Amino acid sequence: MRQMRMTDELRSLGRSGVAEAEAADDLATLDAVRVAYLGKKGSLTAVLRGLGSLPSEERPEVGRVANEVRAELESAIDARRAELAAKALEERVAAEAVDVTLPGRRRPAGHVHLIDQVVREIVDIFVGLGYRVASGPEVELDWYNFTALNTPPDHPARSLQDTFYVKDLSGDRAAVAGESDVVLRTHTSPVQVRVMESAKPPIYIVAPGRCYRRDIPDPSHTPQFNQIEGLVVDEGITFGDLKGTLEHFVREMFGADRRTRIRPHFFGFTEPSAEVDVSCGICGGHGCRFCKGTGWLEILGCGMVDPNVFGYAGVDAERYTGFAFGMGAERIAALRHDIPDLRVFLESDVRFLRQF
């Protein structure tokens, strides 16, 4: 009688445990069901503690029923746990789903700075004429920056260029008393001398690069700027070759409708020297505020290489002639895009730069 009562109680616990397991709606509730029935203080465990009070001949049957009930409960709990885990995964996937058909969030694409664009375009024009690109150090010796360009220490043209001097640790005596013989180059012309020293004519080069002068920033000056200089050394080169080359450059850079004008000027390293103007793109050469009523805008300086410069560089001035020119990339960009203030190129204002 006692055996039947215990087996009936075990089967009843099994049925209720399976029902609770199947009804559990989350993993926490299911774990609570497992502890309530199969834990150390669970209902099924409490019934089995009374197994020792049964007669020995009744114990096997009750043990068999207890094992069956435990197996059913464990099976029901495992099955429900698998279902709840799959359901939780589906809900998580649905919550974190990404619709790949929607457009993504794109970062705005950057582009080359306007000044670099202009430098590359200028270089491309002259490379198309057969020139090659040359470069030199930005920290330069006084010899290459001034003396070898026909600008000795006592030359008045030196006063026109406010120079950044670098501390000279070599111990050499400076060409100018009280100043260093090492400078931040004031133009890319030193590259011309270095090329003439290391290469034999014919020479056709352009030398782009950064230059430095002690200028206070204003609408037309900055202490750091980009310059592109050109040099041609060959037999039979004339001022007519220089004029034709620069007229071609102006047409390519500013458009076929722009006119050029060449005015006499002075540069220490060229003779004769000239400045080149281009007709104003705003007023078409009739005169406006941008061109100060003249109809012309200055773009570069040029001239035939002075024989003294050939002498410093070791080039035979009796056999070879040549011309040189130099222009500021910031000025070319400003004139091309009608920008009145060069300082905007250094401010990194994205609202301005994204226009180009």
GIZI-V681445 format. One record per residue. RES is the residue in three letters. NEAR is the number of other C-alpha atoms within 8 Angstrom. Layout:
res=RES near=NEAR
res=RES near=NEAR
This chain:
res=MET near=4
res=ARG near=6
res=GLN near=10
res=MET near=7
res=ARG near=8
res=MET near=10
res=THR near=11
res=ASP near=8
res=GLU near=8
res=LEU near=13
res=ARG near=10
res=SER near=8
res=LEU near=11
res=GLY near=12
res=ARG near=8
res=SER near=8
res=GLY near=11
res=VAL near=12
res=ALA near=8
res=GLU near=9
res=ALA near=13
res=GLU near=9
res=ALA near=6
res=ALA near=10
res=ASP near=7
res=ASP near=7
res=LEU near=10
res=ALA near=6
res=THR near=9
res=LEU near=14
res=ASP near=8
res=ALA near=8
res=VAL near=11
res=ARG near=12
res=VAL near=11
res=ALA near=10
res=TYR near=12
res=LEU near=12
res=GLY near=9
res=LYS near=6
res=LYS near=10
res=GLY near=11
res=SER near=10
res=LEU near=12
res=THR near=12
res=ALA near=9
res=VAL near=10
res=LEU near=8
res=ARG near=7
res=GLY near=8
res=LEU near=10
res=GLY near=7
res=SER near=5
res=LEU near=10
res=PRO near=7
res=SER near=6
res=GLU near=5
res=GLU near=9
res=ARG near=12
res=PRO near=8
res=GLU near=7
res=VAL near=12
res=GLY near=9
res=ARG near=8
res=VAL near=11
res=ALA near=12
res=ASN near=8
res=GLU near=8
res=VAL near=12
res=ARG near=11
res=ALA near=8
res=GLU near=10
res=LEU near=11
res=GLU near=9
res=SER near=8
res=ALA near=11
res=ILE near=13
res=ASP near=8
res=ALA near=8
res=ARG near=12
res=ARG near=10
res=ALA near=8
res=GLU near=8
res=LEU near=11
res=ALA near=9
res=ALA near=8
res=LYS near=8
res=ALA near=8
res=LEU near=8
res=GLU near=8
res=GLU near=8
res=ARG near=8
res=VAL near=8
res=ALA near=7
res=ALA near=6
res=GLU near=6
res=ALA near=6
res=VAL near=4
res=ASP near=5
res=VAL near=5
res=THR near=4
res=LEU near=5
res=PRO near=5
res=GLY near=4
res=ARG near=4
res=ARG near=4
res=ARG near=4
res=PRO near=4
res=ALA near=4
res=GLY near=4
res=HIS near=4
res=VAL near=6
res=HIS near=8
res=LEU near=10
res=ILE near=11
res=ASP near=8
res=GLN near=9
res=VAL near=11
res=VAL near=11
res=ARG near=8
res=GLU near=9
res=ILE near=10
res=VAL near=12
res=ASP near=8
res=ILE near=10
res=PHE near=12
res=VAL near=10
res=GLY near=7
res=LEU near=6
res=GLY near=7
res=TYR near=10
res=ARG near=9
res=VAL near=10
res=ALA near=10
res=SER near=8
res=GLY near=8
res=PRO near=5
res=GLU near=9
res=VAL near=9
res=GLU near=12
res=LEU near=9
res=ASP near=11
res=TRP near=8
res=TYR near=12
res=ASN near=15
res=PHE near=12
res=THR near=11
res=ALA near=13
res=LEU near=14
res=ASN near=11
res=THR near=13
res=PRO near=8
res=PRO near=9
res=ASP near=6
res=HIS near=7
res=PRO near=6
res=ALA near=8
res=ARG near=10
res=SER near=6
res=LEU near=6
res=GLN near=8
res=ASP near=8
res=THR near=11
res=PHE near=9
res=TYR near=10
res=VAL near=10
res=LYS near=6
res=ASP near=9
res=LEU near=4
res=SER near=4
res=GLY near=5
res=ASP near=6
res=ARG near=5
res=ALA near=9
res=ALA near=9
res=VAL near=8
res=ALA near=5
res=GLY near=5
res=GLU near=8
res=SER near=12
res=ASP near=15
res=VAL near=12
res=VAL near=14
res=LEU near=14
res=ARG near=13
res=THR near=10
res=HIS near=10
res=THR near=16
res=SER near=10
res=PRO near=13
res=VAL near=11
res=GLN near=11
res=VAL near=13
res=ARG near=11
res=VAL near=9
res=MET near=13
res=GLU near=10
res=SER near=6
res=ALA near=7
res=LYS near=8
res=PRO near=8
res=PRO near=8
res=ILE near=11
res=TYR near=11
res=ILE near=11
res=VAL near=14
res=ALA near=15
res=PRO near=14
res=GLY near=10
res=ARG near=11
res=CYS near=14
res=TYR near=13
res=ARG near=13
res=ARG near=8
res=ASP near=8
res=ILE near=7
res=PRO near=9
res=ASP near=9
res=PRO near=8
res=SER near=8
res=HIS near=10
res=THR near=12
res=PRO near=10
res=GLN near=8
res=PHE near=11
res=ASN near=12
res=GLN near=15
res=ILE near=16
res=GLU near=13
res=GLY near=12
res=LEU near=13
res=VAL near=11
res=VAL near=13
res=ASP near=11
res=GLU near=9
res=GLY near=6
res=ILE near=11
res=THR near=10
res=PHE near=9
res=GLY near=6
res=ASP near=8
res=LEU near=10
res=LYS near=8
res=GLY near=8
res=THR near=8
res=LEU near=8
res=GLU near=9
res=HIS near=8
res=PHE near=10
res=VAL near=13
res=ARG near=11
res=GLU near=9
res=MET near=8
res=PHE near=8
res=GLY near=8
res=ALA near=6
res=ASP near=5
res=ARG near=12
res=ARG near=7
res=THR near=10
res=ARG near=8
res=ILE near=8
res=ARG near=8
res=PRO near=8
res=HIS near=8
res=PHE near=9
res=PHE near=8
res=GLY near=10
res=PHE near=11
res=THR near=14
res=GLU near=11
res=PRO near=10
res=SER near=13
res=ALA near=12
res=GLU near=13
res=VAL near=13
res=ASP near=13
res=VAL near=13
res=SER near=13
res=CYS near=14
res=GLY near=8
res=ILE near=8
res=CYS near=9
res=GLY near=9
res=GLY near=11
res=HIS near=8
res=GLY near=13
res=CYS near=11
res=ARG near=6
res=PHE near=8
res=CYS near=11
res=LYS near=8
res=GLY near=9
res=THR near=9
res=GLY near=14
res=TRP near=11
res=LEU near=10
res=GLU near=8
res=ILE near=12
res=LEU near=11
res=GLY near=11
res=CYS near=13
res=GLY near=15
res=MET near=14
res=VAL near=13
res=ASP near=12
res=PRO near=7
res=ASN near=8
res=VAL near=13
res=PHE near=12
res=GLY near=10
res=TYR near=9
res=ALA near=11
res=GLY near=8
res=VAL near=11
res=ASP near=8
res=ALA near=9
res=GLU near=5
res=ARG near=6
res=TYR near=13
res=THR near=14
res=GLY near=13
res=PHE near=16
res=ALA near=13
res=PHE near=11
res=GLY near=11
res=MET near=12
res=GLY near=12
res=ALA near=13
res=GLU near=11
res=ARG near=10
res=ILE near=11
res=ALA near=12
res=ALA near=12
res=LEU near=9
res=ARG near=9
res=HIS near=6
res=ASP near=7
res=ILE near=9
res=PRO near=7
res=ASP near=9
res=LEU near=15
res=ARG near=12
res=VAL near=9
res=PHE near=9
res=LEU near=6
res=GLU near=6
res=SER near=7
res=ASP near=7
res=VAL near=6
res=ARG near=6
res=PHE near=7
res=LEU near=10
res=ARG near=6
res=GLN near=5
res=PHE near=5
